[in-house]
């Protein structure tokens, strides 16, 4: 007998749950217990903590709250692996996560197995509102898949041996792209933001609303490594006139003179990635740059950063599954796009800084309870990035997706696309 629509929806959610959880664990397969335990800076978390925190999310918000008779695997884990949910009480300090030598990686993986078994048993019986919470948890875990990879990249970059987590792909010929083309954007009132359709979106992506766009154009592709080298060679890091005041102070204080993970040697520029140290590909999009650097480059190039409304308006007709994104446990790295007159690489490869502050949309209201702490309370002092990266799981992002970081941060796969006024 054919399954009903409801039964198929249940099967789809179970299949998605298994797939997302499996990918997280696959990404961690090459790690030793030491690899998974160490924390390289306060902004980054150990891989073991990522594996545990996303498991805590399902155990806490689904199994504990909605499955009768469920007993936590270890009650002490609630304190260790809560991230920032004030409604869930006190937690282990973020900057001290690397001190958690116990539980071991194997114990965390055993906890994951326990929670997964309980979740699969519970899924067919959960009401729709709780199933929506499971879906939120899966998108939350996909965010942590990317964070785990970029945190590992920073960790391994601190090791003088510069170990590779994944094997480097075979070298391919580099085809340098031609000059930038400018694609004229929409003008006047446009609608942006998620409209509350049946597909998933985070709360900060809505409500859908009108935004006024002035005459402008976007570059057809992101800025490349080769173009960034020209910026360096022209003294871009040493010319105060290109920099925001805070950015110039940051450059001077930190001694920044190139993107993160770059080194210059006798053979030219190299970059460190999850595939080890490799030559910089001049055709690939530049990445691991801060908002300060992106803004300075735009000033040097006689352009500016796009607003998030300009970016989203342009991306609404672009397939969000396009571009270089994370499909499996391989080394994420941005790739050059084919050179044409259309918008390319809007999704995948590198997160693109915008000039827009991360603030609530008109009519935004945080959800009640602990889940309401997910995004809203971070809408201060950060800037919006759009489009996803080579480390973003494919299918996770969409045109309305809003990522956000502080302007000095650059350990993520962050790049830029230029905009200009017309």
Buried (B, 14 or more C-beta within 10 A) or exposed (E): EEEEEEEEEBEEBBEBBEEBBEBBBEBBEBBEBEBBBBBBEEBBBBBBBBBBBBBBBBBBBBBBEBBEEBEBBEEEBBEBBBBEBEEBEEBBEBEEBBEBEEBBBEBBBEBBBBBBEBBEEBBEEBEEEBBEBBBBBBBBBBBBBBBBBBBBBBBBBEEEEBEBBBEBEEEEEEEEBEEBBBBEBBEEEBEBBBBEEEEBBBBBBBBBBEBEBEEBBBBBBBBBBBBBBBBBEEEBBEBEEBBBEEBBEBBEEEEBEBBBBBEEEEEEBBBBBBBBBBBBBBBBBBBBBBBBBBBBBBBBBEBBBBBBBBBBBBBBEBEBBBBBBBEEBBBBBBBBBEBEEEBBBBBBBBBBBBBBBBEBBEEBEBEEEBBBBBBBEBBEEBBBBBBBBBBBBBBBBBBBBBBBBBBBBBBBBBBBBBBBEE
